């Protein structure tokens, strides 16, 4: 019974990562027009709500600003989505791979395959195309998460070691 429970726990650990990847897949399934409108509206609202200088522009000026910043918004969205995915994959792999180095490598490998699959999927969506550069941006988000995880682990180990030192 304990091995069955452990197997179920290992499988269940993948559910959040699978659900998050379904969200990513859903965004990728949007046509280019729908995706552009969604990101443009979001960026416009953020700028209009937070920048008096943006609000002071005429409509053509606001449109030009949104068009310029849209590229960066999209790349930041890629990084964020895969940053979160990497955290969920890292958690799931923790049930299977005990060593932090191997778990980090496994996380990057799984996320790299999923990013490539997602970009390939986009080649079948009207107006979209798969971009190798986007896989790199996705992996940059994963690398940021893995580095943050390792730095946090290092800091916790250092704090614990500091508490164990004998006083003078």
DSSP file (Angstrom, degrees, kcal/mol; ACC not computed):
  #  RESIDUE AA STRUCTURE BP1 BP2  ACC     N-H-->O    O-->H-N    N-H-->O    O-->H-N    TCO  KAPPA ALPHA  PHI   PSI    X-CA   Y-CA   Z-CA
    1    1 A X     >        0   0    0      0, 0.0     4,-2.4     0, 0.0     5,-0.2   0.000 360.0 360.0 360.0 -43.1    0.0    0.0    0.0
    2    2 A X  H  >  +     0   0    0      1,-0.2     4,-2.4     2,-0.2     5,-0.2   0.886 360.0  51.1 -60.2 -36.1    2.8    2.6    0.8
    3    3 A X  H  > S+     0   0    0      2,-0.2     4,-2.2     1,-0.2    -1,-0.2   0.866 109.7  50.4 -68.9 -33.5    4.3    2.1   -2.7
    4    4 A X  H  > S+     0   0    0      2,-0.2     4,-2.6     1,-0.2    -2,-0.2   0.914 111.3  48.3 -66.1 -42.9    0.9    2.7   -4.3
    5    5 A X  H  X S+     0   0    0     -4,-2.4     4,-2.4     1,-0.2    -2,-0.2   0.900 112.1  49.2 -63.6 -40.8    0.4    5.8   -2.3
    6    6 A X  H  X S+     0   0    0     -4,-2.4     4,-2.2    -5,-0.2    -1,-0.2   0.894 111.1  49.3 -67.2 -38.8    3.9    7.0   -3.2
    7    7 A X  H  X S+     0   0    0     -4,-2.2     4,-2.2     2,-0.2    -2,-0.2   0.917 111.7  48.7 -65.1 -43.3    3.2    6.3   -6.9
    8    8 A X  H  X S+     0   0    0     -4,-2.6     4,-3.1     1,-0.2    -2,-0.2   0.908 110.8  51.3 -62.0 -41.4    0.0    8.2   -6.7
    9    9 A X  H  X S+     0   0    0     -4,-2.4     4,-1.5     2,-0.2    -2,-0.2   0.893 109.4  50.1 -62.3 -40.7    1.7   11.1   -5.0
   10   10 A X  H  < S+     0   0    0     -4,-2.2     4,-0.4     2,-0.2    -1,-0.2   0.895 114.6  44.0 -66.3 -39.7    4.4   11.2   -7.7
   11   11 A X  H >< S+     0   0    0     -4,-2.2     3,-1.6     1,-0.2     4,-0.4   0.921 111.4  53.1 -69.8 -43.8    1.7   11.2  -10.5
   12   12 A X  H >X S+     0   0    0     -4,-3.1     3,-1.3     1,-0.3     4,-0.5   0.797  97.0  67.6 -62.2 -28.4   -0.4   13.8   -8.7
   13   13 A X  T 3< S+     0   0    0     -4,-1.5     4,-0.5     1,-0.3    -1,-0.3   0.743  96.3  56.1 -64.3 -21.6    2.6   16.1   -8.4
   14   14 A X  T <> S+     0   0    0     -3,-1.6     4,-2.6    -4,-0.4    -1,-0.3   0.608  84.4  84.4 -84.7 -12.8    2.5   16.5  -12.2
   15   15 A X  H <> S+     0   0    0     -3,-1.3     4,-2.7    -4,-0.4     5,-0.2   0.927  88.9  48.3 -60.1 -48.5   -1.1   17.7  -12.3
   16   16 A X  H  X S+     0   0    0     -4,-0.5     4,-2.4     1,-0.2    -1,-0.2   0.914 113.4  48.3 -59.9 -40.0   -0.3   21.4  -11.6
   17   17 A X  H  > S+     0   0    0     -4,-0.5     4,-2.4    71,-0.3    -1,-0.2   0.912 112.2  49.4 -64.8 -41.1    2.4   21.4  -14.2
   18   18 A X  H  X S+     0   0    0     -4,-2.6     4,-1.7     2,-0.2    -2,-0.2   0.905 111.7  48.0 -64.0 -41.7    0.0   19.8  -16.7
   19   19 A X  H  X S+     0   0    0     -4,-2.7     4,-1.5     2,-0.2    -2,-0.2   0.905 112.2  49.3 -65.6 -41.2   -2.7   22.3  -16.0
   20   20 A X  H  X S+     0   0    0     -4,-2.4     4,-2.1    -5,-0.2    -2,-0.2   0.899 109.3  51.9 -65.7 -39.6   -0.3   25.2  -16.3
   21   21 A X  H  X S+     0   0    0     -4,-2.4     4,-2.9     1,-0.2    -1,-0.2   0.851 104.5  57.5 -65.6 -32.1    0.9   23.8  -19.6
   22   22 A X  H  X S+     0   0    0     -4,-1.7     4,-2.2     2,-0.2    -1,-0.2   0.873 105.4  50.9 -63.3 -36.3   -2.7   23.6  -20.8
   23   23 A X  H  X S+     0   0    0     -4,-1.5     4,-2.1     2,-0.2    -2,-0.2   0.936 111.3  47.4 -64.2 -46.1   -2.9   27.4  -20.1
   24   24 A X  H  X S+     0   0    0     -4,-2.1     4,-2.2     1,-0.2    -2,-0.2   0.929 111.6  50.7 -59.4 -45.7    0.2   27.9  -22.2
   25   25 A X  H  X S+     0   0    0     -4,-2.9     4,-1.5     1,-0.2    -1,-0.2   0.884 107.7  54.1 -60.7 -39.9   -1.2   25.7  -24.9
   26   26 A X  H  < S+     0   0    0     -4,-2.2     4,-0.4     1,-0.2    -1,-0.2   0.909 108.0  48.5 -62.6 -42.8   -4.4   27.7  -24.9
   27   27 A X  H >< S+     0   0    0     -4,-2.1     3,-1.1     1,-0.2    -1,-0.2   0.906 111.6  50.9 -62.1 -40.1   -2.6   31.0  -25.4
   28   28 A X  H 3< S+     0   0    0     -4,-2.2    -1,-0.2     1,-0.2    -2,-0.2   0.751 101.6  61.9 -69.5 -23.6   -0.6   29.4  -28.2
   29   29 A X  T 3< S+     0   0    0     -4,-1.5    -1,-0.2    -3,-0.2    -2,-0.2   0.573  82.0 103.7 -80.1  -8.7   -3.8   28.2  -29.9
   30   30 A X  S <  S-     0   0    0     -3,-1.1    95,-0.1    -4,-0.4    -3,-0.0  -0.470  80.8-110.3 -71.2 144.1   -5.1   31.8  -30.3
   31   31 A X     >  -     0   0    0     -2,-0.1     4,-2.7     1,-0.1     5,-0.2  -0.258  31.7-105.6 -64.6 163.8   -4.8   33.2  -33.8
   32   32 A X  H  > S+     0   0    0     94,-1.7     4,-2.6     1,-0.2     5,-0.2   0.895 121.8  51.3 -59.2 -40.4   -2.3   35.9  -34.3
   33   33 A X  H  > S+     0   0    0     93,-0.2     4,-2.3     2,-0.2    -1,-0.2   0.935 111.9  45.1 -64.4 -46.6   -5.1   38.5  -34.4
   34   34 A X  H  > S+     0   0    0      2,-0.2     4,-2.3     1,-0.2    -2,-0.2   0.908 114.7  48.6 -64.3 -42.2   -6.7   37.4  -31.2
   35   35 A X  H  X S+     0   0    0     -4,-2.7     4,-2.5     1,-0.2     5,-0.3   0.919 112.0  48.9 -63.8 -44.1   -3.3   37.1  -29.4
   36   36 A X  H  X S+     0   0    0     -4,-2.6     4,-2.5    -5,-0.2    -2,-0.2   0.893 111.5  49.2 -63.3 -40.7   -2.3   40.6  -30.6
   37   37 A X  H  X S+     0   0    0     -4,-2.3     4,-2.6    -5,-0.2     5,-0.2   0.914 111.3  49.8 -65.5 -42.0   -5.6   42.1  -29.5
   38   38 A X  H  X S+     0   0    0     -4,-2.3     4,-2.2     2,-0.2    -2,-0.2   0.952 115.8  40.7 -61.7 -50.6   -5.4   40.5  -26.1
   39   39 A X  H  X S+     0   0    0     -4,-2.5     4,-2.5     1,-0.2     5,-0.2   0.879 115.0  52.7 -68.7 -36.3   -1.8   41.7  -25.4
   40   40 A X  H  X S+     0   0    0     -4,-2.5     4,-2.6    -5,-0.3    -1,-0.2   0.921 110.7  47.0 -63.6 -44.1   -2.5   45.1  -26.9
   41   41 A X  H  X S+     0   0    0     -4,-2.6     4,-2.5     2,-0.2     5,-0.2   0.917 113.0  49.2 -63.4 -43.3   -5.6   45.7  -24.7
   42   42 A X  H  X S+     0   0    0     -4,-2.2     4,-2.3    -5,-0.2    -2,-0.2   0.944 113.9  44.7 -61.9 -48.3   -3.7   44.6  -21.6
   43   43 A X  H  X S+     0   0    0     -4,-2.5     4,-2.6     1,-0.2     5,-0.2   0.905 112.3  52.4 -63.1 -42.3   -0.7   46.8  -22.3
   44   44 A X  H  X S+     0   0    0     -4,-2.6     4,-2.9    -5,-0.2     5,-0.2   0.929 111.1  47.2 -59.6 -46.4   -3.0   49.8  -23.2
   45   45 A X  H  X S+     0   0    0     -4,-2.5     4,-2.2     2,-0.2    -1,-0.2   0.901 111.9  49.8 -64.2 -41.7   -4.9   49.4  -19.9
   46   46 A X  H  X S+     0   0    0     -4,-2.3     4,-1.4    -5,-0.2    -2,-0.2   0.934 115.5  43.0 -62.5 -45.6   -1.7   49.1  -17.8
   47   47 A X  H  X S+     0   0    0     -4,-2.6     4,-1.8     2,-0.2     8,-0.3   0.912 114.3  49.8 -67.7 -42.5   -0.2   52.2  -19.4
   48   48 A X  H  < S+     0   0    0     -4,-2.9    -1,-0.2    -5,-0.2    -2,-0.2   0.866 114.8  45.5 -65.2 -35.2   -3.4   54.2  -19.3
   49   49 A X  H  < S+     0   0    0     -4,-2.2    -1,-0.2    -5,-0.2    -2,-0.2   0.746 124.6  30.2 -78.5 -23.2   -3.9   53.3  -15.6
   50   50 A X  H  < S+     0   0    0     -4,-1.4     2,-0.5    -5,-0.2    -2,-0.2   0.468 108.4  63.1-118.6  -1.1   -0.3   54.0  -14.5
   51   51 A X     X  -     0   0    0     -4,-1.8     4,-2.0     1,-0.1    -1,-0.2  -0.925  43.2-173.4-137.0 112.7    1.2   56.7  -16.7
   52   52 A X  H  > S+     0   0    0     -2,-0.5     4,-1.7     1,-0.2    -1,-0.1   0.852  93.9  58.0 -66.1 -33.8    0.0   60.3  -17.0
   53   53 A X  H  > S+     0   0    0      2,-0.2     4,-0.6     1,-0.2    -1,-0.2   0.884 106.2  48.5 -64.4 -38.1    2.5   60.8  -19.9
   54   54 A X  H >4 S+     0   0    0     -7,-0.3     3,-1.2     1,-0.2    -2,-0.2   0.928 110.9  49.9 -66.2 -44.8    0.8   58.0  -21.8
   55   55 A X  H 3< S+     0   0    0     -4,-2.0    -1,-0.2    -8,-0.3    -2,-0.2   0.792 104.3  60.4 -64.0 -27.3   -2.7   59.4  -21.2
   56   56 A X  H 3< S+     0   0    0     -4,-1.7    -1,-0.2    -5,-0.1    -2,-0.2   0.657  88.0  94.1 -76.1 -15.5   -1.4   62.8  -22.4
   57   57 A X  S << S-     0   0    0     -3,-1.2     2,-0.1    -4,-0.6    -3,-0.0  -0.362  82.1-112.7 -72.9 154.5   -0.6   61.4  -25.8
   58   58 A X     >  -     0   0    0      1,-0.1     4,-2.5    -2,-0.1     5,-0.2  -0.330  42.1 -92.2 -75.6 173.0   -3.0   61.6  -28.7
   59   59 A X  H  > S+     0   0    0      1,-0.2     4,-2.4     2,-0.2     5,-0.2   0.870 127.3  51.5 -58.8 -39.7   -4.5   58.4  -30.0
   60   60 A X  H  > S+     0   0    0      2,-0.2     4,-2.3     1,-0.2    -1,-0.2   0.891 110.6  49.2 -64.6 -39.3   -1.8   57.9  -32.6
   61   61 A X  H  > S+     0   0    0     -3,-0.2     4,-2.1     2,-0.2    -2,-0.2   0.911 111.4  48.3 -66.6 -42.6    1.0   58.4  -30.0
   62   62 A X  H  X S+     0   0    0     -4,-2.5     4,-2.5     2,-0.2    -2,-0.2   0.910 111.3  51.1 -63.2 -41.8   -0.6   55.9  -27.6
   63   63 A X  H  X S+     0   0    0     -4,-2.4     4,-2.6    -5,-0.2    -2,-0.2   0.921 109.7  49.7 -61.3 -44.2   -1.0   53.4  -30.5
   64   64 A X  H  X S+     0   0    0     -4,-2.3     4,-2.2     2,-0.2    -1,-0.2   0.893 111.1  49.5 -63.3 -39.8    2.7   53.8  -31.4
   65   65 A X  H  X S+     0   0    0     -4,-2.1     4,-2.7     2,-0.2     5,-0.2   0.934 112.0  47.6 -64.5 -45.7    3.8   53.3  -27.8
   66   66 A X  H  X S+     0   0    0     -4,-2.5     4,-1.7     1,-0.2    -2,-0.2   0.911 111.7  50.7 -63.0 -42.0    1.7   50.2  -27.4
   67   67 A X  H  X S+     0   0    0     -4,-2.6     4,-0.6    -5,-0.2    -1,-0.2   0.914 112.7  46.5 -61.4 -42.7    3.1   48.8  -30.7
   68   68 A X  H >< S+     0   0    0     -4,-2.2     3,-0.5     1,-0.2     4,-0.5   0.933 117.4  41.4 -65.6 -46.8    6.6   49.4  -29.6
   69   69 A X  H 3X S+     0   0    0     -4,-2.7     4,-2.4     1,-0.2    -1,-0.2   0.670  95.3  81.4 -78.1 -16.6    6.2   47.9  -26.1
   70   70 A X  H 3X S+     0   0    0     -4,-1.7     4,-2.5     1,-0.2    -1,-0.2   0.874  87.2  56.2 -58.9 -39.4    4.2   45.0  -27.3
   71   71 A X  H <X S+     0   0    0     -4,-0.6     4,-1.9    -3,-0.5    -1,-0.2   0.935 111.2  43.1 -57.2 -47.5    7.2   43.0  -28.4
   72   72 A X  H  > S+     0   0    0     -4,-0.5     4,-2.4     1,-0.2    -2,-0.2   0.857 111.3  55.0 -69.5 -35.8    8.7   43.3  -24.9
   73   73 A X  H  X S+     0   0    0     -4,-2.4     4,-2.2     2,-0.2    -1,-0.2   0.920 108.3  49.0 -61.7 -43.5    5.4   42.5  -23.3
   74   74 A X  H  X S+     0   0    0     -4,-2.5     4,-2.2     2,-0.2    -2,-0.2   0.900 111.7  47.7 -65.5 -40.7    5.2   39.3  -25.3
   75   75 A X  H  X S+     0   0    0     -4,-1.9     4,-2.4     2,-0.2    -1,-0.2   0.896 111.4  51.1 -68.2 -38.4    8.7   38.2  -24.4
   76   76 A X  H  X S+     0   0    0     -4,-2.4     4,-2.7     2,-0.2    -2,-0.2   0.883 108.6  52.4 -64.0 -37.3    8.1   39.0  -20.7
   77   77 A X  H  X S+     0   0    0     -4,-2.2     4,-2.8     2,-0.2     5,-0.2   0.915 108.2  50.8 -64.5 -42.8    4.9   36.9  -20.9
   78   78 A X  H  X S+     0   0    0     -4,-2.2     4,-2.2     1,-0.2     5,-0.2   0.953 112.4  46.6 -57.1 -50.0    6.9   34.0  -22.4
   79   79 A X  H  X S+     0   0    0     -4,-2.4     4,-2.1     1,-0.2    -2,-0.2   0.917 113.6  48.2 -60.7 -44.4    9.4   34.2  -19.6
   80   80 A X  H  X S+     0   0    0     -4,-2.7     4,-2.3     2,-0.2     5,-0.2   0.942 110.7  50.0 -62.6 -48.5    6.7   34.5  -16.9
   81   81 A X  H  X S+     0   0    0     -4,-2.8     4,-2.0     1,-0.2    -1,-0.2   0.897 116.8  40.9 -59.5 -41.0    4.7   31.5  -18.2
   82   82 A X  H  X S+     0   0    0     -4,-2.2     4,-2.4    -5,-0.2    -1,-0.2   0.743 108.5  60.4 -82.8 -22.6    7.8   29.3  -18.3
   83   83 A X  H  X S+     0   0    0     -4,-2.1     4,-1.7    -5,-0.2    -2,-0.2   0.942 111.1  41.9 -60.9 -48.8    9.2   30.6  -15.0
   84   84 A X  H  X S+     0   0    0     -4,-2.3     4,-2.1     2,-0.2    -2,-0.2   0.928 113.5  52.3 -64.9 -45.6    6.0   29.3  -13.4
   85   85 A X  H  X S+     0   0    0     -4,-2.0     4,-2.8    -5,-0.2     5,-0.2   0.914 107.1  53.3 -57.8 -42.7    6.1   26.1  -15.4
   86   86 A X  H  X S+     0   0    0     -4,-2.4     4,-2.9     1,-0.2    -1,-0.2   0.898 107.4  51.2 -61.1 -40.3    9.7   25.4  -14.3
   87   87 A X  H  X S+     0   0    0     -4,-1.7     4,-2.0     2,-0.2    -1,-0.2   0.907 112.4  46.0 -62.6 -41.0    8.7   25.8  -10.7
   88   88 A X  H  X S+     0   0    0     -4,-2.1     4,-2.2     2,-0.2   -71,-0.3   0.884 114.5  47.0 -69.8 -38.8    5.9   23.3  -11.1
   89   89 A X  H  X S+     0   0    0     -4,-2.8     4,-2.9     2,-0.2     5,-0.2   0.909 110.3  53.3 -67.7 -41.9    8.1   20.8  -13.0
   90   90 A X  H  X S+     0   0    0     -4,-2.9     4,-1.2    -5,-0.2    -2,-0.2   0.915 109.8  48.5 -58.3 -43.9   10.8   21.2  -10.4
   91   91 A X  H  < S+     0   0    0     -4,-2.0     4,-0.5     2,-0.2     3,-0.4   0.935 112.8  47.6 -60.9 -47.4    8.3   20.4   -7.7
   92   92 A X  H >< S+     0   0    0     -4,-2.2     3,-1.3     1,-0.2     4,-0.3   0.892 110.0  51.9 -63.7 -40.3    7.1   17.3   -9.6
   93   93 A X  H >X S+     0   0    0     -4,-2.9     4,-3.8     1,-0.3     3,-1.6   0.752  93.1  74.9 -68.9 -22.3   10.6   16.1  -10.3
   94   94 A X  T 3< S+     0   0    0     -4,-1.2    -1,-0.3    -3,-0.4    -2,-0.2   0.767  92.4  55.1 -59.7 -24.5   11.3   16.3   -6.6
   95   95 A X  T <4 S+     0   0    0     -3,-1.3    -1,-0.3    -4,-0.5    -2,-0.2   0.663 121.3  28.2 -79.2 -17.3    9.3   13.2   -6.2
   96   96 A X  T <4 S+     0   0    0     -3,-1.6     2,-0.5    -4,-0.3    -2,-0.2   0.733 120.4  45.0-114.0 -33.6   11.4   11.3   -8.7
   97   97 A X     <  -     0   0    0     -4,-3.8    -1,-0.3     1,-0.1     6,-0.1  -0.949  55.3-173.9-123.3 112.2   14.9   12.9   -8.6
   98   98 A X        +     0   0    0     -2,-0.5     2,-0.3    -3,-0.1    -1,-0.1   0.840  60.4  85.1 -77.1 -32.0   16.5   13.6   -5.2
   99   99 A X  S  > S-     0   0    0      1,-0.1     4,-2.5     2,-0.0     5,-0.2  -0.521  70.4-142.6 -77.9 133.2   19.7   15.4   -6.3
  100  100 A X  H  > S+     0   0    0     -2,-0.3     4,-2.4     1,-0.2     5,-0.2   0.856  99.1  52.1 -63.9 -35.5   19.4   19.1   -6.9
  101  101 A X  H  > S+     0   0    0      2,-0.2     4,-2.3     1,-0.2    -1,-0.2   0.938 113.8  42.4 -65.6 -46.2   21.7   19.2   -9.9
  102  102 A X  H  > S+     0   0    0      2,-0.2     4,-2.8     1,-0.2    -2,-0.2   0.868 113.8  52.7 -67.7 -36.2   19.9   16.4  -11.7
  103  103 A X  H  X S+     0   0    0     -4,-2.5     4,-2.4     2,-0.2    -2,-0.2   0.908 109.9  48.5 -65.9 -40.6   16.5   17.9  -10.8
  104  104 A X  H  X S+     0   0    0     -4,-2.4     4,-2.3     2,-0.2    -2,-0.2   0.930 113.6  46.7 -63.4 -45.3   17.6   21.3  -12.2
  105  105 A X  H  X S+     0   0    0     -4,-2.3     4,-2.3     1,-0.2    -2,-0.2   0.908 112.7  50.2 -63.5 -42.0   18.9   19.6  -15.4
  106  106 A X  H  X S+     0   0    0     -4,-2.8     4,-2.9     2,-0.2     5,-0.3   0.892 108.7  52.6 -62.5 -40.2   15.6   17.6  -15.7
  107  107 A X  H  X S+     0   0    0     -4,-2.4     4,-2.6     1,-0.2     5,-0.2   0.937 111.3  45.5 -61.3 -47.5   13.6   20.7  -15.2
  108  108 A X  H  X S+     0   0    0     -4,-2.3     4,-2.2     2,-0.2    -2,-0.2   0.877 114.1  49.7 -65.2 -37.3   15.4   22.5  -18.0
  109  109 A X  H  X S+     0   0    0     -4,-2.3     4,-2.3     2,-0.2    -2,-0.2   0.946 113.2  44.7 -67.0 -48.0   15.1   19.4  -20.3
  110  110 A X  H  X S+     0   0    0     -4,-2.9     4,-2.5     1,-0.2    -2,-0.2   0.939 116.5  46.3 -61.5 -46.8   11.4   18.9  -19.7
  111  111 A X  H  X S+     0   0    0     -4,-2.6     4,-2.6    -5,-0.3    -1,-0.2   0.867 110.6  53.7 -66.0 -35.5   10.7   22.6  -20.1
  112  112 A X  H  X S+     0   0    0     -4,-2.2     4,-2.3    -5,-0.2    -1,-0.2   0.920 110.3  46.4 -63.9 -43.3   12.8   22.8  -23.3
  113  113 A X  H  X S+     0   0    0     -4,-2.3     4,-2.5     2,-0.2    -2,-0.2   0.928 114.3  47.9 -63.8 -44.5   10.9   19.9  -24.8
  114  114 A X  H  X S+     0   0    0     -4,-2.5     4,-2.3     2,-0.2    -2,-0.2   0.881 111.1  50.6 -65.5 -37.7    7.6   21.5  -23.9
  115  115 A X  H  X S+     0   0    0     -4,-2.6     4,-2.3     2,-0.2    -1,-0.2   0.920 111.9  47.6 -65.4 -42.9    8.7   24.9  -25.2
  116  116 A X  H  X S+     0   0    0     -4,-2.3     4,-2.3     2,-0.2    -2,-0.2   0.904 111.9  49.9 -63.4 -41.4    9.7   23.3  -28.5
  117  117 A X  H  X S+     0   0    0     -4,-2.5     4,-2.5     2,-0.2    -2,-0.2   0.900 110.2  51.2 -63.1 -41.0    6.4   21.4  -28.7
  118  118 A X  H  X S+     0   0    0     -4,-2.3     4,-1.6     2,-0.2    -2,-0.2   0.916 110.7  47.1 -63.7 -44.0    4.5   24.6  -28.1
  119  119 A X  H  X S+     0   0    0     -4,-2.3     4,-0.7     2,-0.2    -1,-0.2   0.886 111.5  51.4 -66.3 -37.8    6.3   26.5  -30.8
  120  120 A X  H >< S+     0   0    0     -4,-2.3     3,-1.3     1,-0.2     4,-0.3   0.923 106.8  54.9 -62.6 -43.1    5.8   23.6  -33.2
  121  121 A X  H >< S+     0   0    0     -4,-2.5     3,-1.8     1,-0.3    -1,-0.2   0.872 100.0  61.1 -55.9 -39.0    2.1   23.7  -32.3
  122  122 A X  H >< S+     0   0    0     -4,-1.6     3,-1.4     1,-0.3     6,-0.3   0.735  87.8  71.5 -65.0 -21.5    2.0   27.4  -33.3
  123  123 A X  T << S+     0   0    0     -3,-1.3    -1,-0.3    -4,-0.7    -2,-0.2   0.687  98.7  49.9 -67.8 -14.7    3.0   26.5  -36.9
  124  124 A X  T <  S+     0   0    0     -3,-1.8     2,-0.5    -4,-0.3    -1,-0.3   0.417  91.7  93.5 -99.7  -1.0   -0.5   25.1  -37.3
  125  125 A X  S X  S-     0   0    0     -3,-1.4     3,-2.3    -4,-0.2   -95,-0.1  -0.810  89.2-102.2 -97.5 130.1   -2.3   28.1  -35.9
  126  126 A X  T 3  S+     0   0    0     -2,-0.5   -94,-1.7     1,-0.3   -93,-0.2  -0.229 103.5   4.3 -54.2 128.0   -3.5   30.7  -38.5
  127  127 A X  T 3  S+     0   0    0      1,-0.3    -1,-0.3   -96,-0.2     2,-0.2   0.392 110.8 104.7  81.0  -3.5   -1.2   33.7  -38.5
  128  128 A X    <   -     0   0    0     -3,-2.3     2,-0.3    -6,-0.3    -1,-0.3  -0.680  47.1-169.1-107.0 161.9    1.3   32.2  -36.1
  129  129 A X        -     0   0    0     -2,-0.2     2,-0.3    -3,-0.1    -6,-0.2  -0.991  28.2-110.0-146.3 148.2    4.7   30.7  -36.6
  130  130 A X        -     0   0    0     -2,-0.3     2,-0.5   -10,-0.1     3,-0.1  -0.618  34.0-161.3 -77.2 135.7    7.0   28.7  -34.4
  131  131 A X    >>  -     0   0    0     -2,-0.3     4,-1.2     1,-0.1     3,-0.6  -0.974  21.6-155.3-125.0 123.3   10.1   30.7  -33.4
  132  132 A X  H 3> S+     0   0    0     -2,-0.5     4,-1.7     1,-0.2     3,-0.1   0.853  99.7  61.1 -60.8 -33.4   13.3   29.1  -32.1
  133  133 A X  H 3> S+     0   0    0      1,-0.2     4,-2.0     2,-0.2    -1,-0.2   0.850  99.4  54.6 -62.1 -34.0   14.0   32.5  -30.4
  134  134 A X  H <> S+     0   0    0     -3,-0.6     4,-2.8     2,-0.2    -1,-0.2   0.852 103.4  55.1 -69.4 -33.1   10.8   32.1  -28.4
  135  135 A X  H  X S+     0   0    0     -4,-1.2     4,-2.6     2,-0.2    -1,-0.2   0.912 108.4  49.7 -62.0 -40.7   12.1   28.7  -27.1
  136  136 A X  H  X S+     0   0    0     -4,-1.7     4,-1.8     2,-0.2    -2,-0.2   0.898 110.9  48.5 -64.3 -40.7   15.2   30.5  -26.0
  137  137 A X  H  X S+     0   0    0     -4,-2.0     4,-1.7     2,-0.2    -2,-0.2   0.914 111.2  50.9 -65.5 -42.1   13.1   33.1  -24.2
  138  138 A X  H  X S+     0   0    0     -4,-2.8     4,-1.7     1,-0.2     3,-0.2   0.933 110.8  48.4 -58.4 -46.9   11.0   30.4  -22.6
  139  139 A X  H  X S+     0   0    0     -4,-2.6     4,-3.0     1,-0.2    -1,-0.2   0.813 103.8  60.9 -66.4 -29.7   14.2   28.6  -21.4
  140  140 A X  H  X S+     0   0    0     -4,-1.8     4,-2.3     2,-0.2    -1,-0.2   0.908 104.3  49.8 -62.5 -40.0   15.5   31.9  -20.0
  141  141 A X  H  X S+     0   0    0     -4,-1.7     4,-1.8    -3,-0.2    -2,-0.2   0.900 111.7  48.7 -62.5 -40.0   12.4   32.0  -17.7
  142  142 A X  H  X S+     0   0    0     -4,-1.7     4,-2.6     2,-0.2    -2,-0.2   0.915 110.0  50.7 -64.8 -44.0   13.2   28.4  -16.7
  143  143 A X  H  X S+     0   0    0     -4,-3.0     4,-2.8     1,-0.2     5,-0.2   0.896 107.4  54.4 -62.1 -40.1   16.8   29.2  -16.0
  144  144 A X  H  X S+     0   0    0     -4,-2.3     4,-2.3     1,-0.2    -1,-0.2   0.917 110.2  46.6 -59.5 -43.1   15.8   32.2  -13.9
  145  145 A X  H  X S+     0   0    0     -4,-1.8     4,-2.6     2,-0.2    -2,-0.2   0.936 113.1  48.2 -65.2 -45.9   13.6   30.0  -11.7
  146  146 A X  H  X S+     0   0    0     -4,-2.6     4,-2.4     1,-0.2    -2,-0.2   0.911 113.2  48.0 -63.0 -42.3   16.3   27.3  -11.3
  147  147 A X  H  X S+     0   0    0     -4,-2.8     4,-2.7     2,-0.2     5,-0.2   0.916 111.8  49.5 -64.5 -42.3   18.9   29.9  -10.4
  148  148 A X  H  X S+     0   0    0     -4,-2.3     4,-2.5    -5,-0.2    -2,-0.2   0.910 111.0  50.5 -61.4 -42.0   16.5   31.5   -7.9
  149  149 A X  H  X S+     0   0    0     -4,-2.6     4,-2.2     2,-0.2    -2,-0.2   0.909 112.4  46.2 -61.8 -43.8   15.8   28.1   -6.4
  150  150 A X  H  X S+     0   0    0     -4,-2.4     4,-2.4     2,-0.2    -2,-0.2   0.899 112.7  49.2 -68.9 -40.1   19.5   27.3   -6.1
  151  151 A X  H  X S+     0   0    0     -4,-2.7     4,-2.5     2,-0.2    -2,-0.2   0.914 111.7  49.8 -64.4 -42.0   20.4   30.7   -4.5
  152  152 A X  H  X S+     0   0    0     -4,-2.5     4,-2.3    -5,-0.2    -2,-0.2   0.913 111.4  48.7 -62.7 -42.3   17.5   30.3   -2.1
  153  153 A X  H  X S+     0   0    0     -4,-2.2     4,-2.5     1,-0.2    -2,-0.2   0.903 111.4  49.9 -63.7 -41.1   18.7   26.8   -1.1
  154  154 A X  H  X S+     0   0    0     -4,-2.4     4,-2.4     2,-0.2    -2,-0.2   0.913 111.2  49.1 -63.1 -43.1   22.3   28.1   -0.7
  155  155 A X  H  X S+     0   0    0     -4,-2.5     4,-2.3     2,-0.2    -2,-0.2   0.895 111.2  49.3 -65.3 -40.3   21.0   31.0    1.5
  156  156 A X  H  X S+     0   0    0     -4,-2.3     4,-2.5     2,-0.2     5,-0.2   0.922 111.3  49.3 -65.7 -43.5   19.0   28.6    3.7
  157  157 A X  H  X S+     0   0    0     -4,-2.5     4,-2.6     1,-0.2    -2,-0.2   0.919 111.7  49.6 -60.7 -42.5   22.0   26.2    4.1
  158  158 A X  H  X S+     0   0    0     -4,-2.4     4,-2.0     1,-0.2    -2,-0.2   0.897 110.9  48.8 -63.9 -40.3   24.1   29.2    5.1
  159  159 A X  H  X S+     0   0    0     -4,-2.3     4,-1.4     2,-0.2    -1,-0.2   0.901 112.8  47.9 -66.3 -40.8   21.6   30.4    7.6
  160  160 A X  H  X S+     0   0    0     -4,-2.5     4,-0.9     1,-0.2    -2,-0.2   0.909 111.5  49.9 -66.3 -41.3   21.3   26.9    9.1
  161  161 A X  H  X S+     0   0    0     -4,-2.6     4,-0.6     1,-0.2     3,-0.4   0.870 107.1  55.9 -65.1 -35.8   25.1   26.5    9.3
  162  162 A X  H >< S+     0   0    0     -4,-2.0     3,-0.5     1,-0.2    -1,-0.2   0.836 105.1  52.0 -64.9 -33.2   25.3   29.9   11.0
  163  163 A X  H 3< S+     0   0    0     -4,-1.4    -1,-0.2     1,-0.2    -2,-0.2   0.724 106.2  55.4 -75.0 -21.6   23.0   28.8   13.7
  164  164 A X  H 3< S+     0   0    0     -4,-0.9    -1,-0.2    -3,-0.4    -2,-0.2   0.569  80.4 110.8 -88.8  -9.4   25.0   25.7   14.4
  165  165 A X  S << S-     0   0    0     -4,-0.6     2,-0.1    -3,-0.5    -3,-0.0  -0.410  74.8-114.8 -68.6 137.2   28.3   27.5   15.0
  166  166 A X        -     0   0    0     -2,-0.1     2,-0.2     1,-0.1    -1,-0.1  -0.458  31.9-116.6 -69.2 144.5   29.5   27.3   18.6
  167  167 A X              0   0    0     -2,-0.1    -1,-0.1     1,-0.1     0, 0.0  -0.499 360.0 360.0 -80.2 152.7   29.6   30.7   20.4
  168  168 A X              0   0    0     -2,-0.2    -1,-0.1     0, 0.0    -2,-0.0   0.457 360.0 360.0 -78.4 360.0   32.9   32.1   21.5
